[in-house]
Amino acid sequence: MSTPAAVTVPVALGERRYDIHIGPGLLDRAGDLLRAAVPGARRAIVVSDETVAALYLERVRTALTSAGVETGAHIVPAGEASKSLSRLEDLLEALLGFGLERGTPVIALGGGVVGDLAGFAAAVALRGVPFVQIPTTLLAQVDSSVGGKTAVNSRHGKNLIGAFHQPRLVLADTDTLDTLPRRELRAGYAETAKYGLIGDAAFWDWLEAHGTALLDGDAALRTEAIATSCRAKAAVVAADEREAGQRALLNLGHTFGHALEAETGYGDALLHGEAVAIGMVMAFDLSHRLGLCPGQDAERVRRHLAAVGLPVRPDPARTWDVERLLGHMARDKKVKDGRITFVLARGIGRAHLQDDVPADAVRSTLAASLT
């Protein structure tokens, strides 16, 4: 099997444009790519978690040092619990203690948790310093590393404290996926599949044909899927950077999914991508109940996600309560004037926003999924 060539996807934001580099062996080019994206950078600080740092920190540090960039590091525990105000405070103090200047880039090396935490710190430290994403999970490579959303969690909900802060560079080394547990790969696949369901029916067809091989390790398929996903997100971000309208389509499945995550405590019991998979099944079920979506499309979504090993309903071994889930959903960021804006679909590849969804239809969708 030949090694796929690296792909570059631009994010068109005028003077703040940046490139997403996708392909194998990119960690070893981190120094040169950083110097090109942040001219004049002589120092940088890498933020990572304990798991990823053990695998890749020294390799990235070597690449940066070889390019003349002095490098410090700050390591946080792995897991969603690190997306907290207390960890943010620790990180900010570490950055300032490192001698952070306004031209010093903060580099996130890891998955979505590290990217969100480091990005938020970069947004507020010295009122904003350069930020670089080196995502090492499939979920981060196709979604959270692109677009500038940064945040930590609150006891009131997920990602409620944050800022928009675009990176200067995204470096998605596909080789890092080889060390990712299968469960984490599948969780990232859910966010990949999202792009087909939102607005690219042909990509969904492609995933139905190639999804299993992609998860099994086909490097060329992985590069193609990541590049397709990033192109889709880049186009949405360029058109609606701060989620004033159509960017909210990227939240397909997230309103349901975030409620499930809140109920399970944002831990290993339910990974974010797993919650999104269940949420997308619920969103298509709700769309069908409202007469918007053909039943066969809703069934295709359920069937394919289940076929690649993703959960398509909440864990039946747990006790769930519809009203508690509705309470979590009522605190969603997309609530306006007390009404939840749902991402629904008229079919695969035909998502839209809707804020007049009857509460009884939502209850019915939740109840059906829980039984």
C-alpha positions in Angstrom: 0.0 0.0 0.0 1.5 3.3 -1.0 1.9 6.2 1.4 -0.7 8.9 0.7 0.6 12.4 -0.2 0.0 15.2 2.2 -3.0 17.4 1.5 -3.4 21.1 2.3 -6.9 22.6 2.9 -7.1 26.4 3.3 -9.5 28.2 5.6 -10.4 31.5 3.9 -10.7 34.1 6.6 -9.1 37.1 4.8 -6.0 38.3 6.7 -6.5 35.5 9.3 -6.5 32.7 6.7 -4.6 29.5 7.7 -3.9 26.1 6.3 -4.8 22.6 7.5 -2.0 20.2 6.6 -3.2 16.5 6.4 -1.0 13.5 5.9 1.7 11.2 7.3 5.0 12.3 8.9 3.9 15.9 9.6 5.1 15.9 13.2 8.6 15.9 12.0 7.9 19.1 9.9 6.3 20.9 12.8 9.1 23.4 13.2 9.3 24.5 9.6 5.6 24.7 9.3 5.3 26.7 12.5 8.0 29.2 11.4 6.1 29.7 8.1 2.8 30.2 9.9 4.1 32.4 12.8 7.0 34.3 11.3 9.6 35.4 13.8 8.6 32.8 16.4 11.6 31.9 18.6 9.8 30.3 21.5 6.7 28.2 21.9 4.9 26.3 24.6 3.3 22.9 23.9 0.2 21.9 25.8 -0.6 18.2 25.9 -2.1 15.5 28.0 -0.2 12.7 29.8 -1.1 10.0 27.3 -0.2 12.0 24.1 2.9 13.6 25.6 4.4 10.2 26.3 3.9 9.3 22.7 4.7 12.5 20.7 6.0 15.4 22.8 9.7 14.7 22.4 9.3 14.2 18.7 7.5 17.6 18.3 10.0 19.2 20.6 12.9 17.9 18.5 11.2 19.2 15.3 10.7 22.7 16.9 14.2 22.8 18.3 15.7 21.9 14.9 13.9 24.9 13.5 15.4 27.2 16.1 12.3 27.3 18.3 12.9 27.1 22.1 10.1 24.9 23.5 8.4 24.6 26.9 5.6 22.2 27.8 2.6 22.0 30.1 1.0 18.6 30.6 -2.6 18.0 31.9 -4.4 14.8 32.8 -6.1 13.0 30.0 -9.8 13.2 29.8 -12.8 15.6 29.7 -12.3 16.7 33.3 -9.3 18.8 32.1 -11.7 21.2 30.4 -12.3 23.1 33.6 -11.8 26.5 35.0 -9.3 25.2 37.5 -7.1 23.6 34.7 -7.4 26.8 32.7 -6.1 28.8 35.6 -3.2 26.4 36.1 -2.4 26.6 32.4 -2.5 30.4 32.2 -0.2 30.7 35.2 2.2 28.2 33.5 2.1 30.2 30.3 2.9 33.5 32.1 5.6 31.8 34.1 7.2 30.6 30.9 7.6 34.2 29.9 4.8 34.3 27.3 4.9 37.2 24.9 2.3 38.3 22.4 4.2 36.6 19.6 4.8 33.3 21.4 2.6 30.6 20.0 0.7 28.1 22.2 0.6 24.7 20.5 -2.1 22.2 21.3 -0.8 18.6 20.9 -3.6 16.2 21.5 -7.3 15.6 21.1 -10.3 17.9 21.4 -9.9 18.5 25.2 -6.4 19.7 24.8 -7.3 21.8 21.8 -10.2 23.5 23.5 -8.3 24.2 26.7 -5.1 25.4 25.1 -7.0 27.5 22.5 -9.1 29.2 25.2 -5.9 30.0 27.1 -4.3 31.4 24.0 -7.4 33.5 23.4 -7.2 35.2 26.8 -3.5 35.2 27.7 -2.1 38.7 27.1 -5.5 39.3 25.3 -4.6 36.8 22.6 -1.4 35.0 21.4 -0.8 32.8 18.3 -2.3 29.4 18.5 -1.4 26.2 16.6 -3.3 22.9 16.6 -1.6 19.5 16.2 -4.6 17.2 16.6 -3.8 13.6 17.3 -7.3 12.1 17.3 -9.7 11.5 14.4 -12.3 13.6 16.1 -10.0 16.6 16.5 -8.6 16.2 13.0 -12.0 16.4 11.3 -13.7 18.8 13.6 -12.6 20.5 16.8 -9.2 21.6 15.6 -10.7 23.6 12.8 -12.8 26.8 13.1 -11.6 28.6 16.2 -14.1 27.4 18.8 -12.4 27.1 22.2 -14.0 26.5 25.6 -14.1 24.8 29.0 -17.0 23.2 30.6 -19.2 24.5 33.4 -21.3 22.6 36.0 -24.2 24.1 34.0 -23.2 22.4 30.7 -20.5 21.6 28.1 -18.5 24.4 26.4 -20.4 27.2 28.0 -17.3 29.3 28.8 -15.1 30.1 25.9 -14.1 32.3 23.0 -13.5 32.2 19.2 -9.8 32.2 18.5 -8.6 30.9 15.2 -5.4 28.9 14.9 -2.5 30.1 12.7 -1.9 26.5 11.6 -3.5 23.0 11.8 -1.2 20.1 11.4 -3.0 16.7 11.2 -0.5 13.9 11.1 -2.5 10.8 10.1 0.2 8.5 11.6 -1.0 9.5 15.1 -4.2 7.6 14.4 -2.3 4.3 14.4 -1.9 4.6 18.2 -5.5 5.6 18.8 -7.7 3.0 20.6 -10.4 1.6 18.3 -13.1 3.2 20.5 -11.6 6.6 20.1 -11.3 6.1 16.3 -15.0 5.2 16.1 -15.9 8.3 18.2 -14.1 10.5 15.7 -15.8 8.7 12.8 -19.1 9.9 14.1 -18.0 13.5 13.5 -16.7 12.5 10.1 -20.1 11.0 9.2 -21.8 14.2 10.3 -20.5 16.1 7.2 -22.2 13.6 4.9 -25.4 13.9 6.8 -25.4 17.7 6.9 -24.8 18.5 3.2 -23.0 15.9 1.2 -25.0 12.8 0.4 -22.3 11.5 -1.9 -19.8 11.6 1.0 -22.2 9.6 3.1 -22.5 7.0 0.3 -18.7 6.9 0.2 -18.5 6.3 4.0 -21.1 3.5 3.7 -18.7 1.9 1.2 -15.4 2.6 2.9 -16.0 3.3 6.5 -15.0 -0.1 7.9 -11.7 -0.1 5.8 -11.0 3.5 7.0 -11.3 2.4 10.7 -9.3 -0.8 10.0 -6.3 1.4 9.0 -6.3 2.3 5.3 -4.1 5.4 5.3 -5.3 6.7 1.9 -9.0 6.4 2.9 -8.3 8.2 6.2 -6.5 11.1 4.5 -9.4 11.4 2.0 -12.0 11.4 4.7 -10.2 13.9 6.9 -9.6 16.2 3.9 -13.2 16.0 2.8 -14.4 16.8 6.3 -12.0 19.7 6.7 -13.0 21.2 3.3 -16.6 21.0 4.4 -15.9 22.7 7.8 -13.6 25.3 6.2 -16.3 26.4 3.8 -18.9 26.7 6.7 -16.4 28.6 8.9 -15.5 31.0 6.1 -19.1 31.8 5.5 -20.2 32.0 9.2 -17.2 32.2 11.5 -19.1 33.0 14.7 -22.1 30.7 14.3 -24.6 33.5 13.5 -26.5 31.1 11.2 -25.5 28.1 9.1 -22.5 27.1 11.1 -24.9 25.8 13.6 -25.6 23.0 11.2 -22.3 21.5 12.4 -24.1 20.8 15.7 -26.2 17.9 14.1 -26.8 15.4 16.9 -25.1 17.6 19.5 -28.1 18.9 21.3 -29.2 15.4 22.2 -25.6 14.3 22.6 -24.6 17.0 25.0 -27.6 16.1 27.2 -26.5 12.5 27.3 -22.9 13.6 28.1 -24.1 15.8 30.9 -26.2 13.0 32.4 -23.2 10.6 32.3 -20.8 13.1 33.8 -18.6 13.9 30.8 -16.5 10.9 31.4 -15.4 7.6 29.8 -18.9 6.1 30.2 -19.9 8.0 27.0 -17.3 9.6 24.7 -18.3 12.8 22.9 -18.3 11.1 19.5 -20.4 8.3 20.8 -22.9 10.8 22.2 -23.0 12.6 18.9 -23.7 9.3 17.1 -26.7 8.6 19.3 -27.7 12.2 18.9 -27.6 12.0 15.1 -29.8 8.9 15.2 -32.2 10.8 17.4 -32.2 13.9 15.2 -33.1 11.8 12.1 -35.8 9.9 14.2 -37.2 13.3 15.2 -37.1 14.5 11.7 -39.0 11.5 10.5 -41.6 11.9 13.3 -42.2 15.5 12.1 -42.7 14.3 8.6 -39.5 15.9 7.3 -37.3 12.9 6.6 -38.0 9.6 4.8 -38.0 6.6 7.2 -35.5 4.8 5.0 -33.0 7.6 5.5 -33.3 7.5 9.2 -32.8 3.8 9.1 -29.7 4.2 6.9 -28.2 6.4 9.5 -28.9 4.0 12.3 -27.8 1.0 10.4 -24.4 2.4 9.2 -23.4 3.9 12.5 -24.2 0.6 14.2 -22.3 -1.3 11.5 -19.0 0.5 12.3 -19.5 -0.2 16.0 -20.9 3.1 17.3 -23.8 3.1 19.8 -27.1 4.2 18.3 -29.1 4.4 21.6 -28.3 5.3 25.2 -26.9 2.4 27.3 -30.0 0.4 28.3 -28.2 -0.7 31.5 -28.4 2.8 32.9 -31.5 4.5 34.3 -32.5 7.5 32.1 -35.1 10.1 32.7 -36.7 12.0 29.8 -37.4 15.1 31.8 -33.8 15.3 33.1 -32.5 15.0 29.6 -34.9 17.8 28.5 -33.6 19.9 31.3 -30.0 19.5 30.1 -31.1 20.4 26.5 -32.8 23.6 27.8 -29.4 24.8 28.9 -27.9 24.3 25.4 -26.0 27.2 23.8 -28.5 27.2 20.9 -31.5 28.1 23.1 -32.9 31.5 22.2 -35.9 33.0 24.0 -36.4 29.7 25.8 -36.6 27.8 22.5 -34.2 25.1 21.4 -32.9 25.4 17.8 -32.6 21.8 16.5 -30.6 20.6 13.6 -33.0 18.5 11.6 -32.9 16.9 8.2 -35.2 16.5 5.2 -33.0 13.5 4.2 -29.3 12.5 4.1 -27.3 15.5 3.1 -30.2 17.9 3.6 -29.9 19.4 7.1 -31.5 22.6 8.3 -32.2 24.6 11.5 -35.6 24.6 13.1 -36.7 26.3 16.3 -40.4 25.4 16.4 -40.1 21.8 17.3 -43.0 20.6 19.5 -41.8 19.4 22.9 -44.0 16.3 22.7 -42.2 15.2 19.6 -38.8 15.6 21.4 -40.2 13.6 24.3 -41.4 10.9 22.0 -38.0 10.7 20.3 -36.2 10.4 23.7 -38.6 7.9 25.1 -38.4 5.7 22.0 -34.6 5.7 22.2 -34.6 4.8 25.9 -36.9 1.8 25.6 
